[in-house]
Amino acid sequence: MRNWARAALARLDAQDEAALVTVLATEGSAPREAGTKMVVWREGQSGTIGGGNLEYRVADQARRMLDGGQAHFAIQDYPLGPLLAQCCGGRVRLFLERLNDNSRDWLTEAAKRMDAAQPFEVRTRFDPGLLTKMIAPILSTEAEGPVVSFGEAPATARGARPELGDVMVERADAPRPPLLLFGAGHVGQAIARAFEPLPFRLFWFDSRPETAGIAGVTVLEPAELAAKAMGAGPDAYGLVLTHDHALDYALVSAGLAGGGFGYFGVIGSKTKRARFMSRLRDDGFSEAVLTRLTCPIGLPHLKSKAPEVIAVSVAADLLMRQEAARIRNDENMTRASL
């Protein structure tokens, strides 16, 4: 769930009491990682902590908490094999908390920071009979820490639990790189839908005035689109799939000239790729620069041209690239610390 705070606020706006479920820690094989959240209300839920019997039991417990009217929070341990007969066999510690109108301030602040991709901490103080919540920014100079911690120690799936007066800290600092999507045709719309819940910040552009009615699309002149492509940062992902091959080429040329984009792809066949490459060489682009362009886009083994299949293929490809970059970064940090 990309923005759990907005999902929670939507329930409060609908006059529904809701509960927020957070995975505090895991041990062994578990369906989701620490920090995963799910919003539960009497008639439904948003997000998932992994499905199966675990999610069924926890959602039921959350609803009983809402109906009981007494407990404001609970910390629950689930050994997945012995208690729930789940084959993964690990162990999960969960935190359930009731949300109401008093939760609006911190939820609103968290939602704004997630929308803006600003890292932050949720700090929860366990006071007698209630929880005191606040949101604090994470500065770029602050060292990395555990996703969930009590004091200086990472939360664990067994052992000590928080006592009165303790403060639990949850870090929400996973980066969401920008994805610049040029084109709002059938494929562009399918890609936008596929990426909506994924860990990217989508910036969606088109040059046609009639696309202004599509939610999320910014209509710009071709020269303005080229400026967006040329000004992209090195952490950005770019996808070019407009209605016009000439505009595609102009955006590809601008993006390569700007030197940004950790990934830069243009939709097209092998023939389109050959023509673009030939023209780019004629325009003075070096072979080293041309290796930065991906065409066709998506996974090579998925041949379907259906917009929804292309969208899934592109999403899988970019997620794998993002994971590979994370692993390389972790390895570099490890070597630097030795």
Stockholm file with secondary structure:
# STOCKHOLM 1.0

chainA/1-338         MRNWARAALARLDAQDEAALVTVLATEGSAPREAGTKMVVWREGQSGTIGGGNLEYRVADQARRMLDGGQAHFAIQDYPLGPLLAQCCGGRVRLFLERLNDNSRDWLTEAAKRMDAAQPFEVRTRFDPGLLTKMIAPILSTEAEGPVVSFGEAPATARGARPELGDVMVERADAPRPPLLLFGAGHVGQAIARAFEPLPFRLFWFDSRPETAGIAGVTVLEPAELAAKAMGAGPDAYGLVLTHDHALDYALVSAGLAGGGFGYFGVIGSKTKRARFMSRLRDDGFSEAVLTRLTCPIGLPHLKSKAPEVIAVSVAADLLMRQEAARIRNDENMTRASL
#=GR chainA/1-338 SS CTTHHHHHHHHHHTTCCEEEEEEEEEESSCSSCTTCEEEEETTEEESCSSCHHHHHHHHHHHHHHHHHCSCSEEEEEEEHHHHHCCTTCCEEEEEEEEECGGGHHHHHHHHHHHHTTCCEEEEEEEETTEEEEEEEECCTTSCCCCSEEETTEECCSSSCCCCTTCEEEEEECCCCCEEEEECCSHHHHHHHHHHTTSSSEEEEEESCGGGGGSTTEEECCHHHHHHHHHTCCTTCEEEECCSCHHHHHHHHHHHHHHTCCSEEEECCCHHHHHHHHHHHHHTTCCHHHHTTEECSCSCTTCCCCCHHHHHHHHHHHHHHHHHHHHHHHHHHHHHHHC
#=GC SS_cons         CTTHHHHHHHHHHTTCCEEEEEEEEEESSCSSCTTCEEEEETTEEESCSSCHHHHHHHHHHHHHHHHHCSCSEEEEEEEHHHHHCCTTCCEEEEEEEEECGGGHHHHHHHHHHHHTTCCEEEEEEEETTEEEEEEEECCTTSCCCCSEEETTEECCSSSCCCCTTCEEEEEECCCCCEEEEECCSHHHHHHHHHHTTSSSEEEEEESCGGGGGSTTEEECCHHHHHHHHHTCCTTCEEEECCSCHHHHHHHHHHHHHHTCCSEEEECCCHHHHHHHHHHHHHTTCCHHHHTTEECSCSCTTCCCCCHHHHHHHHHHHHHHHHHHHHHHHHHHHHHHHC
//
